[in-house]
Amino acid sequence: SIIGGTITSTLLTLLVVPSFYDSIEGASERMRAKIRARSVRFHPSLALVLTMLEALSTLLLLRFVLRSLAGGWVWMRKRPGV
């Protein structure tokens, strides 16, 4: 268990955490770029709200699509004769 714990903590520290941080940092930079681009066209507060609403709607739509696919999979498996 000591060797397994050491290997797990090493992998988490050297691979998983930096990858997660890098993806979050990239998403943050893209969001800031969108806000700056929209600030040219709209008021900066409105640009921020629009960007946040876009991010929220993307997350909700993704969740809806995944749940729809999962529901469709369950429905297909319950159909008689398939």
C-alpha angles and dihedrals in degrees: 000000000000092000092045092050092048092050092046094049091046092052092046093047098044103033117015102042096046091046091050092047092049093051092048091048091050092051090049092052092049091050092050090050091052091049091050092049092049092046089067090059102032138026110286093244091052090047090054093048092047092050092048091048090050091052092047093048090049091053093046094046091049090051090048092050093048092048091047091052091048091048091049090050091052091046092050092050093051095052112110117241096021 
